[in-house]
Amino acid sequence: MFLSFFRKKLVFKDKPIRNEVQSITLDKDELKDIVYDLIRTIRDPEKPQTLEELNVVYEDGIEVRGSLCDHVSVVRIEFNPTVPHCSLATLIGLCIRVKLERNVPCPFKLDVFIKEGAHTTEEEINKQINDKERISAAMENPNLKEIVEQCIKDED
């Protein structure tokens, strides 16, 4: 995986004491490409296809804005559930958020949204998938965590 190039192990007396991610500077296009490559392979929770194959995520749905303080980019992801009443839209948003937070090699602020008008409860879902406390609580649920892990794991 490409992240192995960015990780280095700190060794003390022949034992690794921690992994550290090196500070990386990426331009907007590079970051957008990395983000898309990561989210396009997420599996749909109900179907065998990826989010890219189902047109749930798409390159035009990713926006990278200029840096905030300390060179932190703002990444905005828009996704389009397959149906307006999709019961798993929140789970899909959670999968997108978790995979990016674990794998993007530079500091960033992430906003995940359902495409405007694409879901009957989009405002409620957008609130849930951008609320840090709800995300944290969801990932503490072992059943939900297992589903997320299955959806975001990379196929070798």
N, C-alpha and C positions, 0 to 999 in steps of 0.2 A: 504494500500500500504506500502511496506517495508520502504519507506523513512520517514514515520511518526515516526519511531524509531530514526531517526537522527535529527529530528527537535525539537527545544525547543523554547518556547515563552518567551520573556523577558517581564515582567509585571511591570508597573509603575502606582501606584494608581488604581489598578484593571483594567487597560486597557493595552492590548498588544501594545507595541510600535514598535516591529519588529520581524520578524522570523530570526533566525540565524541557519545556518547549521554548525554542529560541525565538527571539523577537524577529518577526518577519514583516517586511513592508511589501504590500501588493498594490498595484494600481486597480482602479475600479473594474476594468475588464477582466483582469486575472481573477479577482475575487468573485465576480459574477460567474465566471466559468467554473471555478472550484465549487461554488454553491450549487450550481445546476448539476454538475457531475455527481454531487453527493445526494441531492434529493430525487433525482430522476430514477434512481435504482430502488427507492423505497417501495416495498410491496404493499398492495392494497390489502387491508385487513380481511376482506371478504372474497376477493378474487385472486387468481394466480398471477395476474399481470402486475407490472410496476405502475407507479403513478404517471410516469411518462407515457407508457403504452396506452393508458386510459385517458390521456390528455387532461389529467388532474393538475399536473405541473407542466410548465412550459417556459422557455427562455424569456419570453416577453413579460412574464409574471415576476421577474426578479429585477429589482432596482437597487443599485448601490449608490448611496449619496455620499457627498464629501465628508471629511473627517469632522468629528466632534473634537473636544479637547483630547489631548494625548494621542492623536492619530487613530481614533476609534471610528471606523466607518459605520454607517447605518445601512443595514441590509433589510429590505422590505420584500417579503415573499407574498405573492398573491396566488391562491390556488382555487380551482374550480371543481367542486364535487360533481360526481357523475349525474346526480339527480337533485332537484331542489329540496327534497325532504330527506337527504342522506343522513342516516342515523349515526354514521361513523365519521362525520366531518371533524368533530372535536378530536377524535383519535388520530386522524390523518394529520391535523395541525400539530398535535403533540409529537407524533413521529418526526415530522419535519423539524420541529424545534430541537428535539433531543439529538437527532443525528447531526445537525449543524453545530450545536453547542459542544458536542464531543469531538468534532473533526475539523472545524475550520482553524487553520494554523495562525491566525492573527486576531487581535482583539476587535470585537464588533458588537454593535447593538442590533438585536434582531426583532423585527416586527413581522408577524404572520397574520394574514388576513384572507378571508374568503372573498372571491371576486364579487364586486357589488352586484346585487340582484340575483346571485346564483343560488341562494339558499333561503328558505323560509324564516330561519332564525339566525341569520348571519351576525347581527349585532351581539346577540348573547354569546354565540360561539367565539367571535372575535375577542370579546372580553375574557372568556375563559382561557383561550390559548395564548394570551399575552399577559396573564396574571401569574407572577412568579410563585406566589403561595399555592395557587391551584395546581400549577405544574409540578411543584415539589410534592404536594399531597398525592397527586395522581401517580407519581413515580414511586411512592412508598407503598402503593397497593401492589402486592406480589402478582396478582392475576393480570392486572393492567400492564405492569412492567414486563411481564413475560410476552404479552402480545406485542408491545412496542419493540422489544428486542428481536422478535421474529420478523417483524416488518422492516426493521432497519438493518438487519445483518447483511453483510456483503456476501454475494454468491461467489465462491472461488472457482 
